Amino acid sequence: MSLSRLALASIRLATRRWPLPFAHGLPAHVGAFATKIGLLRAEWYEFQPGLWMRLNARDMIQQTILLEGIWDPALTGLIEASLDPGDVFIDVGAHVGYFTLLAARRVTETGTVLSIEPNPAALDQLHQNVDRSGLKNVLVAHSACGDSDEPVRLYLHTESNSSMASLSAANATGGVGVDVACATLDDLCADRRITRVRLVKIDVEGAELSVLRGMDRILREMRPIIVLELEPRLLAAFGASPDAILALLEVYGYRVASLGGHSNYVCRPTDAP
């Protein structure tokens, strides 16, 4: 076993079995320090049987998965409880694919996952993770999502939190910008002949309203469950607000409830059985 793997195994064990009633975050801090000095590196990790991810220990979300085996337990639970074999799941802002892999396992080979990610570096990890996990039911799209098909500029956050790449420089703390393709979710589904959708996860660092405006047909005809982040500060960078999103969803006959965790909300059609 390499020194990196030995260090990771020790820190993971301490994280899960920390015996003291205080300083529960200490093992994670040790992990962050071990990463900073180069003791922990990118590793392949089987976080569920048969589901593999190549994870960068310098990245906050990926480090959490490495140490704890899970990210955002509330959203993880919702995805696992909402999807059945044969369902279709859309992952808008898939990052390196944690939720994509979970959903692909749940819907089985009879279902489909459309995984959408504009960040080139995250996209490369996403492809690697899907391939290593042997998943044949995942369609990957290298694109941003919005209400038009005009190219957009994506600003990349630092390596410490690559999931915060955003179409807003302010939300990505002024990271390096790259030009990427953009499409509406309606068009992405039409191009892939997707005619039904059970669940859509949207995590786009403030651009949620634009994504919703680009899925008119999906909202009117397919009536999926939607889970999305409503973070006022991130939305404000796009001239949007939680109230604007709630008003739009009300027009389509959706009710919204807090999921908890990372400012996530679950939106369900009021005409659902």
N, C-alpha and C positions, 0 to 999 in steps of 0.2 A: 504494500500500500504506500502511495506517495505521501510525502509530508503534508501536502495540501489536503488530500483526502483524509488523512489521520486527524488533522486540525479541524476539518469540517465535521467529521463524525463526533469528535469530542465536544465541540461547541453545540452541535445539534442535540446531543444527549443532555447537556447542561441546560439548554433552552427548554426542553420538554420535561425535565425532572428536577428543576430548580427547587431545592428543599427549604429554602429560607422564606419567611413571611414578608420579606422586604427585598428591594432591589431586583425585582423580577426581570427588568430589562438589561441587567448586567451581562448575561451571556451574549445578547445581541450586540451590545457595545464592544465586547471583546471581539466578536466576529467582524465588526466594522473596522476595528484597529488592525486585526489580522489581515484584512483585505488591503488596508492602506499601506501596510509594509510589504505586501506581496506574498504573504503566507497562503492566502486563499486566492485561487484563480477560478476561471470558468470551468465548470464541471458538468458532466452528464449526470442527471439525477432522475430516478424513477419515482415520481411523487405519488403515483397510484400504479397498481399492477399493469404493466404494459404501456404506460404513458410516460414518455421520456422527454425531458427538457434539458437543453444545454444552457446553463444559467451562469450569468456573470455576477460574481459575488460583490462587485463594486456597485451594482444597481440596487436601489432600495427594495423594489418589489421582488426582484429575482433573488436577492439575499434572503428575504422573508420566506419565500418558497423553499429555498435551500435549507434554512434552519428549522422551519416549522411545518413544512410539507403542505401548506395551504395559503391562499391569499383571499382576503375578504370573505370570511366564512358565511356571512349573510347572503351575499350574491352567489357564492358557490352552492349553498343550500337551495336557493331559489331555482337555479339552473337544473340541478339534479332532480328537484321535485316537479318541475314543470314540463320536462321533456320525456317523451316516450319513443320507442322504436318507430321509425318511419317519419318522425317530425322533421321540420326544417328550422334551423337556428341561424340567425345572422349576427355576426360579431363585428360591429362597426367600431374601429379602433382596437384591433385585436392584439396589438403590441406583439409579444413573442409567443402568444398562443395558449396561455393557461386555460382560459375559458373555452377557446376553440377545441382544445383536446378533450376537456371534460364533456362538452356537448357532443362531440363526434362519437365518443364512447356511448353516451346515453341514447342517441338516435339510431345507432347501429348502422350496418351497411345498407339498410333499407331507407335511411334518412339522409339528409344533406346538411352540411354546414358551409355557409358562405362567410369567409373570413377576410375582412377588409382592413388593410394597413398601408398608410402612405410613407412611413419612415423606412428608408432603404435598409438601414442596419437592423432594425427590428424585424423587417420583412425577411431578411436572410435567416435570422434565428427561427422565425416562424416556420419557414420552409424546412429547416433542419429538424425541428421538433416534430412536425407532422410526418416527415419521412421516417425518422427514427422510430416513431410510434406505430408505423405501418398502417396509417389511416388512409383509406382510399375514398372516403366520402367527404373530403374537405376541398372546397373550391377557394383558391386564394386569389384576391384581387389587389394589385398594387395601385391604390387610388385613395384620394381623400373623398369624403362624401359631403354633398351640399345641395343647394337648390339650382345649380347650373352645371354645365359641362366645361366651363372655362378653367384653364390651368390655374393653380394657386401656389402660393409660397408657403412652405412648411418650415417652421422654426424649430430647430432641434435643441432640446434641453441638454444639460450636462450628462455625462456618463452615470452620475449618481442617481438619476431618476429619468431614464429615457422615455418612460410612459407619458411624461409631460410635454412631449412635442406638440406644438399647437400652430394653428393658422394665425394666431396672434403672437407677435414678438413679445408683448408684455407678459402674456401667460407662460411663455417659455423662458422668461427672464433674459430675453435678448439673445437667444442662441443663434447659431449659424443657420441661414436660410437656404433651402433647396426648392427648386420648382418641381411640382408633382402634378399628375393628372387629377382631375376631379370629375365626379359623376353623381347624378342623383341615384338614390337607392332604388327608385322605380326602374331606372334604365339598367342598373347593374343586374337586377332580378330578371328583367325582360330579356336581356342579352343571354342569360343562362337558363332561360325557360323555367324560372321558378314561379309557380302559380299559387303557392300556399306557403304561409309562414306561421309557425307557432310562437316563436319568441325572438325578439330583437334586443340586443344589448348595445347601447350607445355610450361611448366614453371618448369624447373628442375635445376635451379641455376648453369648453366654453362655446363651441360651435353647434350645440345640440339643436337650437332652433332652426338653423339652416338645414340640418339633416332631416328634421321632421317636415319641413316645407318641401323637401325633395322626395317624400314618400307618400304623396297624396293617394295614389292608387292602392298602395299597400294598406294604408289606414282605412280607406273606404271599403275595399273589397275583401282583404285578407284578414283584417281584424286581429292582428297578433297581440300578445302581451308585450309590453315594452318596458325595459328597465333602463334608466338613464340617470346621469348625475346632474343635479341642480345646485350649482355652486355660484352664488350671486357675483362674487368677485370675478370669476372666469367668464361668466355670461356678459358682464358689463363691458368687457373688452370688445365685444361684438355688438354693443348697443342693445343687448337683450336683457331679460330678467326672468326669474322664475314665474312671475305673474303672466308674462307674455306666453311662456310655454304652456302654462296651465290653461290660459284662455284658448290657445290653439287646440289643445287636446280636448277641451270641452266642446268645441265646434264639431269634432269628430266623434263625440259620444264616449269619451274615456273618463274614468275616475282614477284619481291619483292618490297613492298612499306611500308613506315613508317606509323604506326597507331598512333604514339604519345603516350602520357601517360608514362607508365613504360617501356620505351625502347622496346616496342612491334612492331613487323613487321607482315604485312599480306602477305602471299605467295599464289598466285593464278595461276592455270595452264593456260598456254598461249592458250591452245586449248579449254578453257571453252567457252560456248556459250555466 
